[in-house]
């Protein structure tokens, strides 16, 4: 994708956007189509999925069968380049030596950010999710409700393409008729889980994912999104018709050369670039926001990784959309390390992740299945939305929020990892080994909890006073704590998973009686970190207002997960995009009024 060196940048832009993922991409789309001149800074390299995606290559075409390595933790073919849990020259530290109080920080470091390798699960937050404190007295309410964000969820779904169904379930919002694309059929494991769930009162339904299952009607959709602008309609329609529906060829995490799945690089950035209003500078490691004598943001200062030189770009407004942790790091490092937009003292506070807990089971009914293509749309087809709201409200559970269940386990093409657990094949060789491998291959189902974490004061980030990165910039120091609510949720999920597996006639592969502490994934491991600059009703108790605009600096906007006041069990990406679209329209209106 076309990028420019700093030498070709403009003297001043209308808006400087830091980050190129879901939030940054959406802001570029909204602002550039409205006529604002923008520059986007990406800390990693440029990336073109149309030419760089390893489509239709088997695991045996890759080193180590395509299995994971320290520098490619999601496997050789994963789209992430130069990023991961550890980024060369850019360390982070922990505030505790206790592994239970440590946070794993994923950084993408490539154009498009995490939108290149994410699971594409696109769930709307429900009405309860925006007002959790009002419901159970824990955490914080958002200063907005579902009705404020609903129109932008619909816009996002029309733009990016989301498959799924409307099921009319509690706090699991439906989309307007005709917005969702048809979902793919359930795999055999999905259908068995659905049957078991029905017997137990656990709903199992098609999930919503940002993958095309049908060609996009670009002309119709562009007119719905931009009804009063024929030029914009033409740009958006052309981008849409250049996307093709998925034909089950490649895992979504590899990227997509036919643009079937949503990536910022294939959906948001092409229309923004087509306007002529967007410049992109790659390998730009942002250190701080530049603040003028009037207290307003004037631009950003960054390190050009290709030269090691300190550079800057100027703008009338600044949007931080670098991921919540990165945006917090930039804010804390600004103003000579004194920080900015922090009169509330809450920058870096109330970091949240998603509660994760997994269990795998072996299902005899799935043994010796005939070979068939079970790849599907590169991720979940079915899932279980949270179903125990009434029990929770009645006080019958020992945790306050909910989780959804993601279903895995198919006869997908194996890579370098052993597709059958070793103890099923122990001591076997020759013909018997092959027979047993064929018998068990594909007979395993994995169930994953993805649940809501309640913000707490023990989960936050600050700057390490002693450690800097390669360019002398103080690095993030993480502090982490799970509360009993999250630990009890993980334990409940394990019991639920065991019951589902046993209902299918199967057996759990690990002890289902583990404590929540033993089974919960480490903070950050689900890669859903949000918070750190929460939005609220007033400046004393929050960092941002309802428009993702910081209280202290009215031309500084945070458009990633940093402003989240809570982290529902729904995956956060679609909410990031919806809020960014809403914030972008507000920013355009303020710019036209001369308020920035």
NULUM-83311 format. One record per residue: x, y, z of N, C-alpha, C in turn; residue in one letter. Coordinates in pm, whole numbers, plus 50000, padded with zeros to 5 digits. Atoms other than C-alpha are relative to their C-alpha. Layout:
# NULUM-83311
XYZXYZXYZA...
# end
This chain:
# NULUM-83311
500854988050000500005000050000500885012450000X499164988350020501325034149904500225007750130X499634991649887503175052550179500975010649951X499074989450038505285084050174501075001650107X499004996549899508535094050348499625013450063X500304987649930508415122750595500365012149914X499584988750084510155144650337498895004649906X501094996450091506985144350126498725003950074X501204996549924504575152850407499695014849987X500434986150007502575185050414500465007650123X499604991549888503455214350637499054998550117X501005002049895500215209750829498814992749940X501195007350040497235186250808498825004650085X501184997749916493705189550931500044990850121X500005009949892494105157651137501204990849986X498945010249990497035135851244499384987850067X500555012549947495935099551297501154990750034X498965009149956498205076851500499394986050011X500545013550001497475040351423499164997649876X500655003050128496065022551119499064988150007X500885011449983493874995151264498535003649991X501454998150007490134994151331499605014550026X500354986249968489915028451496500635010049906X499324990750090492525046151287499504999049859X500525001950134491255030950965498625006249984X501344994150007487695040851043500055015250002X499894985549997488725076351129500495005349866X499504995650130490695079350805498884999649897X501135001350093487675067050609499015011450021X501024989849972485235090850781500505014049970X499494986450015487445121650781500385003249856X499554997150137488955118350433498835000949903X501164999150087485605111650267499215012850024X500644987249970484355143350438500835011849952X499194989350058487185163150275501145004950086X498894995649916489655166650565501314993749953X498685004850036493365163450488500634993350121X499515007849887494865136050707501344993549970X498805008250008498175119550773499864988950103X500085011749911498305084750925501414995150028X498695005049958501325072751122499854985650048X500015014149962501975035451153501374996250053X498725003349936504665022051388500724988549931X499385011050071505284991751167500155002949852X499744998350144505934985650801498705000149921X501145000850090503604988950507499674985449974X500465013850018501594957950418498894999949896X500985001050108499614947750111499464985749997X500495013949992497444916950180499664994049865X500315005750132496434913549814501184992649940X498825006450057500014904049727500814992050102X499175006549897501434891950060499324988150068X500705010849931498794866650169500374986549938X499675013350052499934830150136498724991749983X501275006950025496634817749990500254985549957X500065014050046495974780349950501344992850011X498765007349975499304768750091499824991450125X500145009449889499324738150317501115002050102X498984999049897501254735350639501334994349959X498735006250039503824712750477500775008349899X499274990750086504734741450244500855009950080X499354990049913506104760850543501024993450091X499075005449901509024756450783499254994850122X500595006149880508144733951079498524997149980X501395003050026504864725850909499075011750026X500834988249976503664761250966499665002450144X500344998649858503524757151346500625012550059X499584987549936504144785451589501454999650044X498644998049951507554798851686499995012650085X500004987949916508604826351931499765012849924X500214987750076508644852251655498744999649915X501285001350071505474838951489499074991550087X500745008049901503314827951787498694994249949X501225005750055500194822351575500274992049873X499675008550112502054801951317500695007549887X499194994250106504254807751014499185008549904X500804993050100501384819150793499215011750058X500764988949943499854844151036500465013249938X499704987550071499644878850882500975009050075X499184990849923501514895751166501484998949962X498574999350026505034906751072500605010450094X499264990749912507494923051314499255003350128X500764997549878504924921651596499834987250079X500265011749917503704898151866500075003750146X499914997649855504094894152240501275007850035X498744992849980507644907052217500385006849869X499614992550118508744934251973501465004150016X498594996449988512474938451906500185015150022X499634986249967513864970752055498925007850074X501104993249933510534979052221499474991450114X500435008649889510314960952555498875006450081X500884994949895507744964752830500324992250126X499645006149873508014955953195498764997150083X501085003849910505914942053479500225006350137X499914994249866505114957753813500124989850110X499935010549900505224924053988500764988149944X499335012350039507324892453982499054988150002X501005010749991504174871954045499344998249863X500585002050133503064856353712498505002949995X501444997549998499414859853821499675014949993X500214985650001499874897653834500735006649883X499304994950116501534901653496499085000249878X500824997650118500114912953163500824997449876X499325002450128501064900152816499465009949898X500414989050089501014928452565500324996549856X499855002850143500444920852198500035013049923X499944988550089501504946851943500204995149857X500015005250137500934942651570501195005149917X498864994050069503524966651422499984997449849X500135001050144502224966551065498785008049959X501124992350049499854986650850498724991550010X501235007449974496324976650947499914994650141X500005004149860497344967251301499424986150023X500535013149963495474939151468498884995349908X501055004450091492804938751197500514989849900X499465009650095495164916850997499934985750050X499975013849951495134886651227498874996650096X501055002449901492044890251448498994989649951X500955010550032489184864951458498795004549923X501114994250077486724888351277498644998650069X501275000849928484054882151545499495014150024X500524986350005481814912651517498655000650072X501205000049916479314914751804499715014050051X500414987249944477354945251909499894999050152X500354998749859477394955652273498505002050011X501424998349979473874953952411499695011450097X500384989249907471904979152623500584998350140X499445002249867473074962952948501495003750004X498544998550004476714965852836500445014650010X499664985949988476615003752822499625005850136X500424995149868475015007153167500174989050106X499825011149906476564979353379499905004150146X500074995649860476894999853698498555001550045X501424998449966473185008053690499334986550023X500605013249989472474970953665500464992450124X499525008149887474704956153935500875007750099X499264991949904476514985054107501504998549993X498565002150013479974975153981500535007149876X499394993550115482364993353750499405013549970X500454986850043481145023053549498964998949889X500884998250115478315033153321500725008149893X499554991450108479155047452980499135012649999X500824987950010477965083152916499044999549880X500875002250114476125069252612499284986750018X500745012449997473585041652559500024993149865X500045007650125472975015352295499355008049887X500714992450103470595038552114500905010449933X499074990350059473455063252059500954993549899X499005006850082475735037451900499364991349891X500665009250092473185015751718500115004149853X499894996450142473155036051392501404997649942X498625001850047476945033251373500384985349992X499835014450020476914995751431499474996149863X500605003550129474624993551129500875004949885X499114994950104476905015750922501244991149985X498805008350004479944994951015499704986649933X500335013150057478214962250929499785000949849X500204998250144477164975650589501335002149928X498734996950065480664988150515500934987949994X498985010549993482794958850629499474986449954X500585012850035480364930250555500094990250115X500045008949884479254908350848498964989249975X501005010750012477604874350830499424996650137X500645003949876475184861451092498494999849986X501465000449997471544858451193499485008350116X500694993349889469084877151412499234989750080X500595010449917467984855551704499075005350109X500914994449901466074879751929500354996550143X499585004149866468114870452237500285012150089X499844989249902468444891152553501395006149994X498754992450000471134918152536500984995449891X499215004350116472364903052208499345006349878X500794992350096471234929751960499944993949861X500185003450141469814921051622500425011949915X499744989650099470744940651312498735002349919X501164997850086468164956951085499934989749888X500205009950106466694933950823500835003649877X499244998150123468944929450522501425004850018X498644995049977472134942250686501014988650004X499065011149986473764908750772500014991449875X499885009750107475074885350509499634986050053X500355013549953473974848450522501204993350064X498875006949936476094827850762500314987049929X499705013350053477924796550648499324989350085X500615010949924476454763250753500904996050116X499225004849887477514748751084500824987849964X499205012050013480334723851088499394989050088X500585011149926479624689651233500145002250152X499824997349858481084700151570499045010750051X500974989749964478894731251572498624993950020X501345005749995475784710751505499834990750120X500075008449881476584685751777499935008450127X500044991149885477254713752023498635006750011X501334993949999473984730251922498954990350055X500955010149951472074697951987500164998050151X499775001649856473714693552328499555012450076X500424987849934473124730052414498505001050013X501474999549994469424727252332499474991650115X500435008849891469074698652577500295006250137X499584993949874470754719952846499475014250019X500464986149992469084753452773501075010249968X498924991050041472274768552628499825002949851X500194997250142471634786852298501304998849922X498865000850092474014778552013499505004649864X500544993550119473494800951710501155004549910X498944994650086475414814451408500615012650060X499304988349947478034839551516500025010949893X499844989050094478534873751354501505001849976X498584998450034481874876251169500135008549875X499764990850111483334901650930500674992949884X499545007650116483704878150633498854999949899X501044999950103481814881150305499644985749958X500485012550056479674851450207499255002149869X500644996250125478074869949914500715012349943X499454987450056479294896849671499275012050059X500614987849947478654932049797499295007649888X500704991150092476054953549623500515014150027X499314987649968478394983349621499155012349976X500804988150032476035007849455498925002250105X501074998949901473185000749697500555003750138X499444997749867475354999850010500615013950011X499394986749998477285031349921498945010850010X501104990249993474005049949869499385000350138X500545000449865472765038350208500955006850100X499024994349907475985049150380500205014949978X499704986150032476425082450203498935005549905X501134997050089473005092350068500065013549931X500024986450054473825128749996501275003849924X498714996850061477235126049830500304990149888X499825008950115477435111049481501464996349978X498575002850020481235114049459500504989550100X499615009849898481705095349787499404986449969X500635012650036479225068849676500824992649894X499235006250107481295062549365501284993650052X498755005149943484525058249563499754987550083X500295011249912482975035049821499494988049921X500555010950080481045014549565501114992849924X498905006150075484185008749359500854991150090X499235008149907486054996349664499264987250035X500795011749962483214972849757499954989449891X500125009950107482864956549417501334993249970X498705006450015486584948749424500264989550107X499885010649901485984925449718499214987749952X500665012450040485064888849657499574992250123X500425008049883483154865049886500994988750027X499105010649956485064838750081499674986949930X500235013350056485554804849917500794989450078X499465009749904487064787350221501414995349962X498695004250049490604787450083501105001150103X498864996349916492724801950361499515005150134X500344994449870492624809450732500005015149995X500094985350002491534845450789501225006650062X498844994249934494544851051012501195002049909X498924997750095496774849750706499845013349926X500364989050089495094880450558499174994349887X500875005050107493014878050243500285007649871X499644993550126494184885149889498785004149919X501224996450073490594886349759499135009850079X500664989949916489544910550037498644995250052X501285005349952486774887250158499765003350146X500194996749859487414894050523500315014850023X499704985949970487604927850691501435001450050X498744994649952491044943150726499975014949971X499944985650024491634980250760500665003049866X499234997850122494074977450471499204997449873X500765003450121491454963550231498605006149999X501364994649992488244980650350500015015050028X500024985949962488935014050521500975008649919X498974991450058492145026250363499875002249850X500134997050144491455021649988499075011649969X500824988350029488485045949985500635013050051X499374987949946490375070450209501125004849909X498934996350091493375069749976499475005049866X500574996150129491155072849670499525014549999X500424985949994489985107149791501165009449972X498844991250011493535120649767500255008050126X499904992449876493135133250124500834993150109X499275007549898495285107250304501434997449957X498615004250010499045103950340500264989950111X499655010049900500445073450522501514999650012X498575001249971503865072850686500204987650085X499745012449927505055038350793501295001250081X498805000549914507775029251046500155012950080X500014987549922506795059851251499634996850144X500165003849859507255051951621499725012750081X500394987449936505335079751797500455000450146X499554998049862506855093252117499005008050081X500854991249921504485121152216499135008749911X500834989850063501735145352126500615013650032X499454986549981503045180652075498875009350047X501004990949944501165205952288500495014449985X499644986050019501155242852200499815008350126X500144991049884501215272752436498555002250038X501424998349971497435274552407499374987550061X500495012249939497135239652553499384990249903X500585008950100495945224152228501074990949939X499095008950072497465194752041500385006449867X499494993950124499645206951752500524989749900X499455010450086500835174051608500644989250086X499315010349924503025144851710501474999549961X498575002250020506715137751745500234985049993X499775014450015507955103951624501434997149957X498715004950047511055083751550499794992949867X500015006950128511535073951186500914987850014X499215012149976512635037751229500974997049888X499105002650113514265037550887501285008150009X498814991449988516705065350980500445001950145X499724997449859516525067151361499875014650038X500094985749973515845104351334498655003750063X501214994649941513315123951535499315009049898X500774992350097510575138151312498705004650064X501304995549951507265155951354499075003349885X501034995450093504015162151171499025008450080X500884990649933501605190151253498574998549948X501395000650039497825190951248499135008350091X500954992149922494815210451369499324991650108X500535009449901493625179451557500834987449995X499245012549990495205146851672499054989050045X500755012049963493585112651687501004989150038X499205011449958495295085451891499144987549985X500725012550024494165051251768501024988849983X498855008850014497305031151826499844986850074X500385010549903495625005052055500055006450137X500164993149871494685013552410501335001450074X498734999249930498075004952559500965009849936X499114990950070499995023752293499565014550017X500494986349983497775054552317500305005250140X499664996249862498245054952694501495003050011X498554997649994502015051852649500355013649942X499724987250065502045081652412499555011650089X500514989349915499915102852646500885002050123X499164998949881502065095052950501385005549967X498664995150039505275102752757499985014349949X500104986450053503965136252632500265010450109X499774988949906504675170252790501194997350090X498775002549924508185160552892499874988950101X500205011149907506965128753061499045003250112X500974996449897504465147653275498594995149964X501295004950042501585134053070499065011049954X501004990450048498625150752901498604994350020X501425003749989494815150252930499744991750124X500035008549881495245136653280499645007550127X500404992849879493645161553518499234991050097X500735009549914491515132653648500944990050067X499065010049949494635111753718499694985949955X500475013250039493035082953530500644994749871X499335005450118495275079553223500854988050043X499335012549965496545043853238499224991450097X500765007549901493965033053495498894991849934X501145008450040491295006153461500224993449864X499745008350116492954985253192499194987150015X500795012549998490744955453101500404991149883X499885009750109491054923852894498754991350005X501105009750000488614895852813500394988050084X499785012249922488284866553053500044988249904X499865011650087489534835552874500204987350081X499835013149937489244799052977499544989649899X500265009550108489324768852745499944985750053X500065014349968488454731952761499804992349870X500095008450118488834704552503499444986450039X500585013149972486864672252483500094991049879X500005010050107486964640152282498614994049989X501375004150024483674629552123500014987149917X499965012650076483384592552023499145000149874X500874999650117480534600351782500675006349879X499294993550110483014620351574501194991849951X498885008450044485504591651536499724994249861X500065006550131486244577351192499075007049901X500774992750100484444604851003500684998949864X499365000250132484994602950627500715013149973X499304987450031487474628450494499065009849930X500824989650063485774661150401500625013550029X499484986549982486564698250368499205006850110X500684993949885485694712850708500625013550033X499304987549971487744744850674499035011350031X500974989549976484814768650644500595013949985X499674985850019485114806350679501165004550089X498774995949933488434806150862499885003150148X500204997349857486984808751214498654994750042X501275005149946483834803851421498875001449899X501284999250070480574795851245498865001850102X501024999249896478484791151563500635004150132X499544996849865478744803451922498795000150093X501064998749900476754806552243500075013750064X500064987349927475764841652356499694997150148X500305001649857475474846552733498504998550019X501405004049991472184831552842499435000650143X500455000949861471954834753223499785013750064X500244986749944471014871453266499014999750115X501035000349896467934863253471500524993450127X499405006449883469794839353702500965009450071X499034990649943472464865453748499305011150076X500744989149937469994892953826499344995450129X500645005449880468334870254081501014996150107X498975002949900471674864954260500364985450012X499725014449993472024828054176501394996349949X498635002550045475574831754038500975007750088X499004993549915478784841154219500935009149920X499264990050077480004864953947498985008849930X500994989850037478404896353809499755001449851X500164997650143478894895953434500004986649923X500175012150077478634871253147501154996749907X499025004250099480634852152890499274993549883X500515007950110480024837852547500954988449975X499225012150027481284804352420500334999349851X499555002050138483334800652103500334985349979X499915014350028483354766451941501094997549897X498935003650093486404751151775500134984949990X499765014250016487594717651656499374994749874X500505004850128487244705451299501034990549939X499045008150075488924683151043500805008849905X499234990950084490784713150908501364994049970X498705004950041494064707050733501015001850113X499054998549890496654699551003501275007049955X498714993850030499864719451024501074992450076X498895007049940503034711551214499704994050136X500335005549870501294704251542499304986649986X500635013150001500134668951624498485001750008X501454997850001496404667951533499244991450099X500615008849900495684640451787500875000450126X499194999849878496784643652153500864987550014X499005010850003499864622152207499584987850080X500295011749916498414600352483499004990549934X500895009050073495824586552239500794990649909X499185007950093498654572852025501234994150068X498815004349927501144563652297500274985149981X499595013950014503074531652230499644993649868X500435005750127501654527051881501025002949891X499144997750114503574523651556499444992249881X500385007350119503114511951201498525001449966X501395000050046499654502451075499055004150110X500904996749889498024505151419500045014950030X499884985649978499344540551464499185007649896X500754993250105497874551051129498494998250020X501425002549979494534534651207499445008550113X500494992449884494204551651544500055015149973X499944985950037495314585251405498795003849915X501184997350083492574583151141498734999450083X501195001449916490074572051403499735012650081X500194988849906490644601051640500055013849934X499854986950063491484628851393498625006249974X501284993250018488634654151399498964996950104X500995003749898486934639351705500105008650126X499794991349884487964667751938499295013349981X500684987250002485934698552021500575008650112X499514990549898487274729152203498945010650023X500954989749959485074753552392500775010750075X499254988849943486364787952488499075010250061X500704989149933485004812852739500635013249959X499564986350024485234849352636499065009150080X500894993649904483874869352928500405014150038X499814986149961483534903953072500835001250127X499214996549882486104917753313499495013250055X500424987649935485004943953564501255008450029X498804991949975487484973153580500325000750149X499584999049860489504974053901501275008450012X498874990949979492164996654050501354993049995X498745007350005494784969154047500484996949860X499615002650138494864967053668500225013449930X499674987150057496684996853521501404999549938X498674999150063499785008053331500595013750029X499274987349984502405034853395501334998849927X498685000350065505875043553267501034994250094X498905005449919508845023753388501025011250024X499084989049971511175048453566501444997449956X498615003550029514315029953458500244994549861X499815007150126513745011553131499505008549883X500394993050123513665027852786500144990549881X499855008050121513345014252435501285004249927X498784997450077516015015952163500245014949979X499894985850032515285052952106499945008850125X499944992349877515435063152471498655004250056X501344996449955511665064952524499594990750114X500465008749890510345052352862498924990349953X500915010550045508425019852820498884998050102X501145002849914505155007652967500364989650106X499905009849891505054989853300498564995950035X501355005149982502014967553352499764994650140X500455005249871500134959053669498664993049976X501195007750035497414932853671499374993150122X500735007049895494724917953893498674995049946X501335005350023491814894653835499225000550131X500835000249880488944898754082499324986450011X500725012649981486864870254225498914998249895X501035001250103484204878153967500534992849877X499425006350118486504868453680500434985650029X499575013649965487934838253862498814990650013X501205008349986484484825153949499354997549863X500525001850135483384830853589500754988849928X499205010250067486264809553461499664986150053X500375013049942485354781453703498624995649951X501345003150051481694783253595500074995349855X499865004050140482734781153230500524985849987X499465013550006484764749653294498924989650029X501095009349967481754732653453498994999349886X500934999850113479524743653166500564992249882X499375007050112481984730952905499974984850022X500015014449969482244697253080498624994149979X501385005050016478464693553089499624999049853X500315000550144478194701752717500704988149934X499225011050058480944677052625499384986650041X500605012549953479354649752839498634997849937X501295001350067475944656952684500174994549858X499695005450132477584648852350500554985850008X499445013349983478784615852495501504999750007X498564999050001482334628252522500615001150138X499224999249877485034632152784500935012049993X499084988849993486904663252891501444995150009X498615004450002490644660852831500795004350122X499324995549880491614679553148499015000450116X500835000049879490284681753504499035011749998X500974989050005487044701953488499785006750134X500194994249866487214709153860501105009850037X498964990249972490124732953827499395012750058X500454987149949489844765254020500085010449890X499934989250097489274797353832501425005049982X498614995350008492834807653913500834990849912X499215009650076494184775953753499654999749852X500455001550138492164778353434499915013249922X500154987250070491924815753355501285003449923X498844995950079494194828453080500635012650061X499284988549947496814854453166499445013049944X500454987050046495844891053144500715003949871X499444996250129496344903252786500054988949899X499795011350090496454868452639498914998849894X501075000250099493104872252462500165011549899X499694988750090494444904452302498785008949982X501154991050002491374924952388500205011650098X499834989649899492964951352606499305012849961X500714987350017490784982052643500145007750131X499894991749881490515010352893501325007450004X498804991849984493245032853023499755014749982X500374985950015491455065152932498475000549985X501435002750013487815058253007499185012749977X500914988950023484945080252892498975000550114X500974998549892482405094253138499215012949988X500904988549999479915121153228500715013150036X499334987649960482405145753381501504997850006X498555000450012486095154153370500694995350127X499365004149875486755145853734500144984950011X500015014649986486025108753689500244992849869X499765006350129487015102153329501025008249922X499014993450086489495111253055499335005849875X500674996050124487125114252756498535002750024X501454998449999483615126352693499374989849905X500725010050079480985107752494500424999649854X499554999450138482615117652164501434995049983X498605004450000486005101452247500965011850001X499234987549995487265137252294500505001950142X499484998449864489585143252587499465013050061X500544988249930488185167352845501015011550000X499004989549980491475186152887500495006349870X499484995050128492455189852520498934997249896X501205002650079489455194652297500284996549854X499685004650136491295187251972500844987250003X499365013149987492705153952098498914989550022X501035010549996490545123252032500674986450014X499505013649981491085087252141499024990349936X500945008050080489595062851892500424985449986X499795014449992490795028351992499204994950119X500735005149885489755008152298500245007650128X499664993049877491225032852549498815006350071X501114993649929487935051352619498954990450057X501025009449954485995019252699499845000950152X500294999649856484315022753039499734986150056X500155014049959483654985353050500424991549880X499585009050107484654954852846499044988249996X501035010450007481574934152763500594987049947X499525012850052481864897552669500065000249848X499924998850145481394909152309501395005049959X498684995850046484654912452117499975014949965X500104985450003485564949652112500155006749864X499594993150123486564956151750498865007649933X501094992950068483154964651605499575012350079X500344988249919482444988051898501055010949981X498964990150029485805005251838499685007349870X500304993850129484795011151475498755008850008X501244992249990481275022951561500245013150075X499704987849925482565047551821500895009449920X499124991650081485275059851583499205007049890X500844993750103482705066051308499205011450060X500784989849930480545085151556500875011950038X499064989549962483545104851684500485007749877X499544993550122484715111751328498985009949946X501044990850045481395127251232499945012450089X499984988649907481535148851544501215009049971X498794992250027485105159551464499825008249871X500254992850125484085168851106499095012050026X500934989149969481195189651241500715011250076X499274989949923483465207351490501005007549913X499044993550091486065214051220499305010149911X500744991050088483465229550992499505012450075X500434988749918482325251851278501185008450049X498814992649958485915263151339500354998250145X499795002049856486005248551690501294992650031X498755007249973489295229751648501215008549968X
# end
